[in-house]
Amino acid sequence: MPITVERKQEVIKNFALHEGDTGSSDVQIALMTERISHIQEHLKTFPKDNNSRRGLLKLVAKRRKLLDYLRATNEDRYKAIIAKLNIRK
């Protein structure tokens, strides 16, 4: 089950840098984190679903690349989004 439209709009509103922002690194990372958590829940129920597992690994790698980019360009925003999403300790 994909992310609902309402939940997606809520995530965009919480992480947007300005009005109408849907493509910034912050928003993309937040949306990927939502999808990753959803797929993780799916894999707890269906542990042999290798197609979903591959998709999860691809999403995690893409999020990692965006986080690396954000850390290289603006470390303050990187630290803020890490703390807000509780990705690392």
VENQUI-V798099 format. One record per pair of residues at least 6 apart in sequence whose C-alpha atoms are under 8 Angstrom apart, sorted by sequence separation. I is the first residue (numbers start at 1). J is the second residue. D is the distance in Angstrom with one decimal. If there is no record, write none. Layout:
BEGIN
((I/J/D) (I/J/D))
END
This chain:
BEGIN
((16/22/6.7) (21/27/7.9) (22/28/7.6) (43/49/6.8) (71/77/7.7) (82/88/6.5) (17/24/7.5) (70/77/7.2) (71/78/5.2) (16/24/7.3) (70/78/5.6) (71/79/7.9) (12/21/7.6) (17/26/8.0) (43/52/7.5) (12/22/6.4) (16/26/7.1) (43/53/7.3) (15/26/6.0) (16/27/6.0) (67/78/6.9) (15/27/5.3) (39/52/7.0) (39/53/8.0) (12/27/5.8) (15/30/7.2) (11/27/7.4) (40/56/7.8) (39/56/6.6) (12/30/8.0) (11/30/6.8) (12/31/7.7) (11/31/6.8) (36/56/6.2) (8/31/7.2) (36/59/6.9) (36/60/7.2) (32/59/6.7) (32/60/7.9) (33/63/7.8) (3/34/7.6) (32/63/6.6) (3/35/7.0) (2/35/7.6) (29/63/5.8) (2/38/8.0) (29/66/7.0) (29/67/7.4) (25/66/6.4) (25/67/7.9) (25/70/7.0) (33/85/7.8) (26/81/6.8) (30/85/7.2))
END
